[in-house]
Amino acid sequence: MSQQQWSAVDAYFTELLAPADEALEAALRESDAAGLPPINVAPNQGKLLHLIAQIQGARRILEIGTLGGYSTIWLARALPDGGRLVTLEYDPEHADVARANLARAGLAGVTEVRTGPALDSLPKLAAEDPEPFDLVFIDADKVNNPRYVEWAVKLTRPGSVIVLDNVVRGGAVTDPSSTDPSVIGTRQALELFARHPRLSATAVQTVGTKGYDGFALARVS
């Protein structure tokens, strides 16, 4: 199998099951025009997040790592009436692009983009004593993945779901001797998933337009 084949299959799945609309296309277009890195989730992966949120019945969603708001749109569209999504973005310019994309998609009223390092934003969010989140999607800097998972557990409830993206690291996740900080952070997060008394988790490898990758999924008890 080749990258060309993986991309062709993803294109088929996307056209059939997750077709784009103007808001999604504009989010990608405006993100590219603003110079954001093209590391957003693939359309069929966005649809997967959307379905997970719907299956979960998520009323409150936390996203760590906004980028241009593409995945945020997919997640926010799954919210029921009265639902709310909070997303955390380190880069102020990225956050501005995301806010514009969310407003264009008609989602400004149900989403909030908070700017700054997530490890600063998360304690502030916790201090507000918010209603627990039903779903947390983690797709930020991989070095801090274990800290993000710890905060996700604190901010959720029994039955909540945590999704951790980009866990394969090109296969390097299997290397315990790796000195790559992103690999180390990802391994530590997966090990936390494995040993945490309140988490039951698995991880899945994927191929597609984003190459060879994967995600982990955990349920909080």
Backbone bond lengths (Angstrom), bond angles and torsions (degrees), N, CA, C in turn:
res aa  C-N    CA-C-N  psi(-1)  N-CA   C-N-CA  omega(-1)  CA-C   N-CA-C  phi
1 M - - - 1.464 - - 1.523 109.80 -
2 S 1.321 116.54 148.01 1.447 121.76 -177.00 1.516 110.39 -127.23
3 Q 1.327 115.32 165.89 1.461 120.11 176.29 1.527 110.71 -58.38
4 Q 1.325 117.11 -36.52 1.464 120.31 179.09 1.529 110.73 -61.63
5 Q 1.329 117.04 -41.81 1.459 120.46 178.94 1.526 111.14 -68.14
6 W 1.326 116.51 -43.33 1.468 119.58 178.71 1.522 110.62 -58.61
7 S 1.328 116.19 -43.73 1.461 120.54 -179.24 1.522 111.47 -66.36
8 A 1.327 116.58 -37.84 1.462 120.12 179.03 1.526 111.25 -64.78
9 V 1.327 116.20 -41.59 1.470 119.91 178.11 1.535 110.30 -65.39
10 D 1.337 116.51 -43.54 1.459 119.63 177.31 1.528 110.70 -59.70
11 A 1.316 117.25 -41.55 1.465 120.68 179.58 1.524 110.92 -62.06
12 Y 1.330 116.62 -40.17 1.461 120.96 177.84 1.526 110.79 -64.26
13 F 1.339 116.34 -49.19 1.460 120.29 178.81 1.525 111.19 -59.16
14 T 1.327 116.18 -43.30 1.461 120.54 -176.71 1.517 111.34 -65.79
15 E 1.315 117.26 -46.97 1.467 120.79 -179.73 1.521 111.23 -61.22
16 L 1.326 116.19 -37.89 1.456 120.68 -176.31 1.524 112.83 -80.35
17 L 1.347 116.58 -41.49 1.466 120.96 -167.20 1.524 114.59 -116.68
18 A 1.321 118.19 -18.99 1.467 120.04 -177.14 1.525 110.77 -140.67
19 P 1.329 117.65 54.06 1.471 119.75 -176.87 1.519 111.68 -63.90
20 A 1.314 114.66 145.23 1.461 120.48 -178.67 1.520 110.66 -76.20
21 D 1.314 116.25 157.13 1.458 122.51 169.48 1.523 107.46 -125.10
22 E 1.302 116.75 -179.99 1.463 120.04 -173.24 1.526 112.29 -61.80
23 A 1.325 118.18 -38.91 1.463 120.19 -178.40 1.521 111.38 -65.42
24 L 1.317 116.84 -41.98 1.465 120.29 178.94 1.523 110.85 -69.04
25 E 1.325 116.92 -43.49 1.464 119.96 178.39 1.521 111.04 -63.13
26 A 1.321 116.48 -40.21 1.459 120.38 179.68 1.517 111.30 -66.04
27 A 1.341 116.95 -37.21 1.463 120.07 178.77 1.519 110.76 -60.71
28 L 1.329 116.70 -42.56 1.465 120.31 177.89 1.523 110.88 -69.41
29 R 1.310 116.34 -42.61 1.466 121.08 -177.78 1.535 110.68 -63.80
30 E 1.309 116.95 -46.50 1.462 120.43 -178.03 1.523 111.32 -70.72
31 S 1.313 117.16 -33.26 1.462 120.31 176.46 1.523 110.39 -64.60
32 D 1.329 115.69 -42.85 1.464 119.98 178.18 1.527 110.82 -64.97
33 A 1.324 117.04 -42.69 1.465 120.86 -179.54 1.523 111.69 -63.21
34 A 1.333 116.67 -29.76 1.457 121.03 -179.74 1.530 112.41 -85.20
35 G 1.334 116.45 -1.15 1.450 120.17 177.62 1.515 114.92 82.85
36 L 1.333 117.38 16.30 1.457 119.47 177.22 1.528 109.82 -70.23
37 P 1.313 119.30 146.06 1.465 120.83 178.61 1.523 110.42 -64.99
38 P 1.331 118.17 143.84 1.468 121.66 -177.56 1.530 112.23 -81.57
39 I 1.333 115.42 62.42 1.470 120.02 -175.15 1.523 112.03 -116.15
40 N 1.330 116.75 16.14 1.455 120.64 175.75 1.514 110.25 -64.23
41 V 1.308 116.79 160.85 1.462 120.25 176.90 1.521 109.55 -64.35
42 A 1.323 116.64 154.03 1.459 121.39 174.84 1.530 109.27 -70.00
43 P 1.337 117.91 157.80 1.472 119.71 -178.49 1.525 113.93 -56.30
44 N 1.337 117.40 -43.45 1.468 118.04 179.86 1.519 111.79 -69.24
45 Q 1.335 117.35 -27.03 1.457 120.26 174.04 1.531 110.43 -72.71
46 G 1.336 116.12 -37.31 1.454 119.12 174.21 1.517 111.38 -60.98
47 K 1.331 116.08 -41.37 1.471 119.92 178.02 1.528 110.49 -65.08
48 L 1.329 117.40 -34.65 1.464 120.26 176.36 1.528 110.29 -62.53
49 L 1.327 117.14 -45.45 1.464 119.93 177.04 1.524 110.96 -59.46
50 H 1.319 115.91 -42.34 1.462 121.99 178.44 1.533 110.52 -58.19
51 L 1.325 116.09 -46.25 1.460 120.21 -179.08 1.520 111.86 -68.58
52 I 1.331 117.39 -39.31 1.470 120.01 176.95 1.529 109.84 -59.61
53 A 1.330 116.13 -43.67 1.463 119.69 179.42 1.528 111.01 -63.45
54 Q 1.316 116.70 -40.71 1.466 119.61 178.91 1.522 111.70 -68.43
55 I 1.323 116.92 -45.25 1.470 120.85 178.73 1.523 110.30 -60.27
56 Q 1.332 115.77 -39.45 1.453 121.82 178.78 1.521 111.72 -70.36
57 G 1.332 117.08 -20.03 1.457 120.14 -174.40 1.515 111.25 67.02
58 A 1.331 116.04 35.33 1.459 121.12 -172.51 1.523 111.84 -67.86
59 R 1.310 115.64 121.78 1.467 121.90 173.96 1.518 111.05 -95.29
60 R 1.318 116.02 -27.76 1.463 120.94 -179.95 1.526 108.50 -129.49
61 I 1.323 115.70 124.25 1.462 122.59 -176.46 1.518 109.18 -123.45
62 L 1.326 115.93 136.86 1.465 122.45 174.04 1.516 107.86 -117.37
63 E 1.328 115.99 128.48 1.456 122.16 176.49 1.529 108.27 -117.88
64 I 1.321 116.20 129.00 1.459 121.44 177.54 1.524 107.25 -109.31
65 G 1.333 115.70 103.95 1.465 121.75 -175.16 1.515 110.11 108.38
66 T 1.330 116.68 96.12 1.462 121.62 -173.29 1.515 113.18 -92.48
67 L 1.337 116.69 -40.78 1.456 123.75 -170.70 1.537 108.44 55.10
68 G 1.327 119.10 -122.22 1.463 120.63 -179.19 1.511 114.10 -96.14
69 G 1.319 117.58 6.72 1.457 120.57 175.53 1.516 115.42 88.64
70 Y 1.341 117.69 10.85 1.468 119.36 -178.35 1.522 111.35 -65.27
71 S 1.339 116.88 -52.31 1.465 119.58 177.61 1.524 110.65 -65.60
72 T 1.328 116.43 -30.59 1.462 120.75 178.43 1.522 110.83 -61.10
73 I 1.323 116.59 -40.90 1.466 120.48 178.35 1.526 110.42 -61.50
74 W 1.323 116.48 -47.27 1.464 119.97 179.14 1.534 110.75 -57.90
75 L 1.323 117.00 -45.48 1.460 120.65 -178.32 1.522 111.71 -68.49
76 A 1.332 116.67 -45.95 1.463 119.85 -176.06 1.523 111.96 -65.21
77 R 1.319 116.81 -30.64 1.463 119.60 178.36 1.530 112.84 -67.66
78 A 1.309 116.62 -14.58 1.460 120.41 178.48 1.521 112.81 -88.31
79 L 1.338 116.66 -8.74 1.464 119.71 -177.33 1.525 111.54 -67.58
80 P 1.321 116.99 140.82 1.466 119.54 172.30 1.522 110.01 -79.43
81 D 1.309 117.38 175.18 1.462 121.34 175.25 1.521 109.28 -55.76
82 G 1.314 116.28 132.69 1.452 120.70 -179.56 1.517 113.51 86.72
83 G 1.343 117.40 -0.95 1.456 120.86 -179.34 1.523 111.57 -77.46
84 R 1.335 114.61 165.42 1.465 120.45 -176.12 1.517 110.08 -148.75
85 L 1.319 116.50 141.42 1.459 122.89 176.59 1.518 109.61 -125.50
86 V 1.319 116.16 130.96 1.459 122.97 173.68 1.519 107.69 -113.35
87 T 1.335 117.36 128.85 1.453 120.68 -179.79 1.525 109.30 -127.24
88 L 1.321 116.39 140.85 1.462 123.28 -173.82 1.524 109.76 -112.65
89 E 1.331 116.55 126.53 1.461 121.88 -178.94 1.525 110.51 -131.76
90 Y 1.308 116.22 129.26 1.464 121.90 -178.32 1.527 112.49 -68.55
91 D 1.321 116.80 -44.99 1.459 121.68 -170.48 1.533 110.72 -88.82
92 P 1.337 118.83 121.72 1.468 120.60 -179.00 1.530 113.26 -60.36
93 E 1.333 117.45 -36.47 1.464 119.74 179.81 1.527 110.56 -68.34
94 H 1.317 116.73 -40.41 1.464 119.55 175.80 1.533 109.87 -62.03
95 A 1.326 115.92 -41.79 1.465 120.39 -179.27 1.523 111.07 -61.55
96 D 1.333 117.35 -39.36 1.467 120.20 178.59 1.532 110.99 -64.40
97 V 1.326 116.35 -41.17 1.467 119.86 177.05 1.524 109.88 -61.92
98 A 1.318 116.29 -43.99 1.464 120.44 -179.55 1.524 111.41 -62.15
99 R 1.320 116.54 -44.15 1.474 119.11 179.74 1.528 111.28 -59.88
100 A 1.326 115.74 -42.10 1.459 119.10 178.73 1.522 111.16 -65.19
101 N 1.322 116.69 -40.56 1.463 120.01 179.41 1.524 111.24 -66.18
102 L 1.325 116.98 -39.51 1.465 120.62 179.00 1.527 110.85 -68.09
103 A 1.322 116.46 -38.73 1.465 119.38 178.07 1.523 110.50 -64.49
104 R 1.338 116.66 -42.43 1.462 120.60 178.71 1.524 110.99 -61.33
105 A 1.323 116.32 -34.14 1.466 120.94 179.90 1.530 112.64 -81.36
106 G 1.329 117.13 0.53 1.460 120.98 179.26 1.515 113.35 76.47
107 L 1.329 116.96 25.33 1.469 121.06 -173.96 1.521 113.51 -115.50
108 A 1.322 117.24 8.08 1.463 119.46 -178.14 1.524 111.69 -60.77
109 G 1.311 116.92 -31.54 1.461 120.40 -176.78 1.515 115.06 -75.07
110 V 1.327 117.11 -15.24 1.469 119.50 -177.75 1.524 111.86 -117.35
111 T 1.328 117.12 2.58 1.456 120.64 -178.75 1.528 110.47 -125.86
112 E 1.328 114.74 152.83 1.462 121.48 175.82 1.523 108.03 -136.82
113 V 1.331 116.31 123.03 1.462 122.01 177.08 1.524 108.02 -100.03
114 R 1.319 116.22 117.32 1.467 121.23 177.82 1.528 108.67 -104.73
115 T 1.324 115.53 133.98 1.455 120.82 -173.37 1.525 111.23 -105.05
116 G 1.340 115.04 142.99 1.457 121.63 177.19 1.506 110.56 127.80
117 P 1.336 117.54 171.61 1.461 119.86 177.80 1.533 110.55 -56.93
118 A 1.307 116.58 132.37 1.465 119.94 -176.81 1.520 111.78 -60.11
119 L 1.327 117.48 -33.15 1.460 119.64 -179.85 1.524 112.21 -72.05
120 D 1.339 117.23 -11.64 1.461 121.04 168.07 1.524 110.74 -91.17
121 S 1.318 116.28 -39.01 1.467 120.74 -177.54 1.524 112.70 -70.02
122 L 1.325 117.14 -35.87 1.467 120.12 -175.40 1.524 112.78 -65.21
123 P 1.349 120.12 -45.49 1.470 118.53 176.08 1.527 112.51 -61.97
124 K 1.332 116.96 -36.74 1.458 120.11 178.12 1.529 110.34 -64.94
125 L 1.322 115.36 -40.82 1.458 119.57 177.66 1.517 110.65 -63.19
126 A 1.322 117.06 -43.95 1.461 121.24 179.65 1.523 111.32 -63.19
127 A 1.333 116.64 -35.85 1.464 120.81 -179.26 1.522 112.13 -64.96
128 E 1.318 116.85 -21.09 1.467 121.18 177.56 1.525 111.92 -77.27
129 D 1.344 116.04 -5.34 1.471 122.48 -178.67 1.522 111.00 51.40
130 P 1.342 116.46 56.13 1.465 119.47 -176.10 1.530 111.99 -72.97
131 E 1.307 114.99 160.63 1.465 120.11 169.24 1.526 107.71 -59.45
132 P 1.342 118.69 139.89 1.469 119.79 -176.23 1.529 112.02 -57.52
133 F 1.322 114.04 147.98 1.461 120.25 175.94 1.523 110.02 -83.24
134 D 1.321 115.72 142.21 1.462 121.79 179.99 1.525 112.05 -88.77
135 L 1.332 116.52 -23.04 1.457 122.20 -178.06 1.523 108.60 -147.49
136 V 1.329 116.27 134.53 1.459 121.79 175.15 1.525 107.93 -125.75
137 F 1.330 115.98 126.96 1.458 121.95 176.31 1.519 107.79 -112.06
138 I 1.337 116.99 119.55 1.453 123.18 -177.27 1.523 109.13 -107.79
139 D 1.336 116.12 115.14 1.461 121.57 -178.54 1.526 108.45 -149.71
140 A 1.331 115.30 60.10 1.459 121.08 -177.48 1.525 108.75 -124.36
141 D 1.334 117.48 -155.52 1.462 119.90 179.04 1.524 109.64 -61.53
142 K 1.311 116.34 133.09 1.464 121.61 -171.27 1.527 112.80 -76.28
143 V 1.329 116.43 -21.88 1.461 120.35 179.68 1.523 110.87 -57.30
144 N 1.316 116.21 -39.24 1.465 120.97 -176.08 1.521 113.68 -95.86
145 N 1.318 118.06 14.48 1.459 120.49 -179.42 1.527 113.69 -51.48
146 P 1.341 120.01 -45.80 1.467 118.11 -179.01 1.520 112.60 -62.46
147 R 1.333 117.89 -37.86 1.458 120.34 177.13 1.524 111.09 -66.03
148 Y 1.326 116.58 -38.65 1.460 118.89 177.65 1.529 111.60 -64.29
149 V 1.316 116.01 -39.87 1.473 119.08 177.85 1.526 110.22 -63.21
150 E 1.321 116.91 -43.21 1.467 119.96 179.26 1.526 111.14 -59.07
151 W 1.328 116.70 -44.22 1.459 119.88 177.98 1.525 111.73 -66.89
152 A 1.328 116.12 -36.51 1.461 119.22 178.69 1.526 111.14 -60.38
153 V 1.327 116.74 -40.97 1.466 119.84 178.42 1.527 110.19 -64.04
154 K 1.334 116.77 -41.62 1.463 120.59 -179.27 1.520 112.38 -64.18
155 L 1.315 116.47 -31.65 1.465 120.72 -172.57 1.531 113.33 -97.82
156 T 1.324 116.85 7.25 1.467 120.43 -178.44 1.534 110.16 -116.18
157 R 1.304 115.58 -169.13 1.469 123.39 -177.10 1.513 108.80 -137.30
158 P 1.328 118.81 166.79 1.462 119.42 172.97 1.530 110.84 -56.77
159 G 1.314 116.14 128.47 1.455 121.50 -177.29 1.512 113.99 99.92
160 S 1.334 117.72 -12.81 1.461 120.09 177.39 1.527 110.74 -69.21
161 V 1.327 115.28 161.22 1.459 121.88 -177.83 1.526 109.46 -121.73
162 I 1.336 115.84 139.06 1.456 122.84 176.06 1.522 108.07 -119.59
163 V 1.334 117.17 128.89 1.460 122.82 176.60 1.529 107.96 -115.48
164 L 1.313 117.05 125.64 1.462 123.45 179.12 1.524 108.23 -114.15
165 D 1.325 117.15 119.81 1.461 120.99 -174.00 1.522 111.85 -93.09
166 N 1.335 114.91 161.86 1.481 123.52 171.60 1.523 112.94 60.49
167 V 1.318 116.47 51.80 1.468 119.43 -174.48 1.528 114.22 -94.64
168 V 1.317 119.45 -7.36 1.464 120.83 -175.24 1.519 112.15 -84.53
169 R 1.337 115.66 -35.97 1.468 121.22 179.00 1.519 111.97 55.18
170 G 1.330 116.37 43.71 1.460 120.97 179.73 1.508 113.41 64.08
171 G 1.317 117.20 22.94 1.464 122.57 -177.53 1.512 113.31 92.48
172 A 1.333 117.58 -11.34 1.469 120.74 -176.48 1.516 112.56 -69.39
173 V 1.336 117.61 -13.24 1.467 119.93 178.77 1.526 112.04 -60.54
174 T 1.323 117.25 -20.56 1.470 119.99 -179.72 1.520 112.93 -81.96
175 D 1.322 117.81 -6.12 1.468 121.71 -173.19 1.528 110.83 -95.95
176 P 1.328 117.87 104.18 1.466 119.88 -179.26 1.518 113.77 -70.26
177 S 1.323 117.02 -13.64 1.463 120.20 -179.30 1.525 112.69 -96.74
178 S 1.335 117.42 2.18 1.465 120.79 -178.21 1.523 110.34 -59.51
179 T 1.329 115.50 140.46 1.461 121.54 174.93 1.528 111.77 -103.63
180 D 1.320 116.80 3.79 1.459 121.75 178.38 1.531 108.49 -70.23
181 P 1.330 119.16 119.12 1.460 120.52 -177.86 1.529 113.51 -57.67
182 S 1.344 117.58 -33.23 1.463 119.92 179.24 1.522 111.48 -69.43
183 V 1.326 116.53 -36.86 1.464 120.56 176.29 1.527 110.07 -68.03
184 I 1.315 115.82 -44.42 1.469 119.89 179.46 1.522 110.59 -60.34
185 G 1.338 116.98 -46.69 1.457 120.22 179.55 1.511 112.96 -62.98
186 T 1.324 116.54 -38.69 1.463 120.24 178.94 1.516 111.14 -68.30
187 R 1.319 117.16 -43.65 1.466 120.13 177.62 1.532 110.95 -61.09
188 Q 1.314 116.37 -41.81 1.459 119.56 179.48 1.526 111.27 -63.81
189 A 1.334 116.83 -38.37 1.462 119.98 178.06 1.525 111.15 -66.20
190 L 1.324 116.78 -42.81 1.468 119.99 178.69 1.522 111.12 -65.16
191 E 1.323 116.76 -38.69 1.462 120.13 177.34 1.527 111.02 -65.28
192 L 1.347 115.78 -35.38 1.462 119.58 175.15 1.516 110.75 -65.69
193 F 1.338 116.80 -41.82 1.467 120.40 174.08 1.528 110.71 -55.08
194 A 1.323 115.63 -40.75 1.466 120.27 -174.80 1.521 112.72 -71.05
195 R 1.327 117.07 -37.51 1.468 118.90 -172.05 1.521 114.37 -102.01
196 H 1.331 117.65 -13.35 1.457 119.35 -175.08 1.525 110.27 -66.70
197 P 1.318 118.98 129.09 1.470 120.46 -176.29 1.519 114.28 -66.67
198 R 1.332 117.56 -15.98 1.463 119.94 -178.03 1.523 112.71 -103.80
199 L 1.326 118.32 5.08 1.454 120.24 -175.72 1.529 111.78 -121.71
200 S 1.323 115.03 136.63 1.462 122.41 169.28 1.519 106.17 -121.42
201 A 1.343 116.98 123.29 1.462 118.91 -167.63 1.517 112.72 -139.99
202 T 1.325 114.16 162.83 1.451 121.93 168.99 1.527 107.56 -146.26
203 A 1.334 116.07 171.16 1.463 121.42 177.01 1.519 108.73 -138.33
204 V 1.321 115.70 148.61 1.452 122.11 -174.55 1.521 109.42 -131.27
205 Q 1.339 117.32 133.66 1.455 122.16 172.94 1.526 109.43 -83.38
206 T 1.328 115.92 145.12 1.462 120.57 177.95 1.526 110.31 -134.96
207 V 1.332 115.68 157.20 1.463 122.24 168.12 1.522 107.16 -131.30
208 G 1.332 115.89 155.10 1.459 119.31 179.78 1.511 110.25 166.19
209 T 1.336 115.76 -153.52 1.460 119.49 -177.88 1.518 112.03 -62.46
210 K 1.318 117.17 -23.17 1.460 121.33 178.90 1.523 112.10 -91.31
211 G 1.322 116.57 10.18 1.457 119.96 179.34 1.515 111.66 83.39
212 Y 1.321 114.78 -147.61 1.458 122.30 -177.86 1.520 108.16 -94.67
213 D 1.327 116.91 118.04 1.463 119.85 -175.36 1.523 109.19 -153.87
214 G 1.319 116.80 -154.95 1.443 120.42 179.82 1.516 111.06 168.42
215 F 1.324 115.21 174.95 1.461 120.66 -179.41 1.523 109.19 -144.73
216 A 1.316 115.24 159.01 1.461 121.77 173.73 1.517 108.38 -114.08
217 L 1.322 115.26 148.67 1.447 121.83 -179.13 1.521 108.73 -133.78
218 A 1.333 116.83 132.78 1.457 121.02 -178.51 1.522 110.43 -133.44
219 R 1.329 115.05 148.46 1.460 121.75 173.26 1.520 108.47 -111.16
220 V 1.311 115.27 135.29 1.462 121.45 -179.72 1.528 108.65 -88.62
221 S 1.327 115.79 137.02 1.473 119.58 177.02 1.518 110.89 -119.71
